[in-house]
Amino acid sequence: MEELVLALAIIGACLFWTAWREHRQDNRRDSALMTVIGLVLAAGSAAAALVA
């Protein structure tokens, strides 16, 4: 279970980084989409951490 939490956290962090880069390049739609996906992964990671 710890591996799942770590994997979700790493993927979410990568998505937030990419969303920030897209935001800086004025690609707002992709930035918003990646931010939402990152938030969902962060919530999933937190829920998995609470269960574990």
C-alpha positions in Angstrom: 0.0 0.0 0.0 2.9 2.4 0.7 4.1 1.9 -2.9 0.7 3.0 -4.1 0.7 6.1 -2.0 4.2 7.0 -3.1 3.4 6.4 -6.8 0.3 8.5 -6.7 2.2 11.3 -4.9 5.0 11.3 -7.5 2.6 11.2 -10.5 0.6 14.1 -8.9 3.7 16.2 -8.3 4.8 15.6 -11.9 1.4 16.7 -13.1 1.5 19.9 -11.0 5.0 20.7 -12.4 3.8 20.2 -15.9 0.6 22.2 -15.3 2.7 25.1 -13.9 4.9 25.0 -17.1 1.9 25.0 -19.3 0.4 27.9 -17.3 3.6 29.9 -17.9 3.3 29.2 -21.6 -0.3 30.6 -21.6 -1.8 27.2 -22.4 -4.6 27.6 -19.8 -6.9 24.7 -20.9 -4.2 22.1 -20.5 -2.9 23.7 -17.3 -6.4 23.5 -15.7 -6.9 19.9 -16.8 -3.6 18.8 -15.4 -4.3 20.7 -12.1 -7.6 18.9 -11.7 -6.0 15.5 -12.4 -3.2 16.3 -10.0 -5.7 17.2 -7.3 -7.6 13.9 -7.8 -4.4 12.0 -7.6 -3.4 13.9 -4.4 -6.8 13.1 -2.9 -6.4 9.5 -3.8 -2.9 9.4 -2.3 -4.2 10.9 0.9 -7.1 8.5 1.1 -4.7 5.5 0.5 -2.4 6.8 3.2 -5.3 7.0 5.7 -6.4 3.5 4.9 -2.9 2.1 5.2 
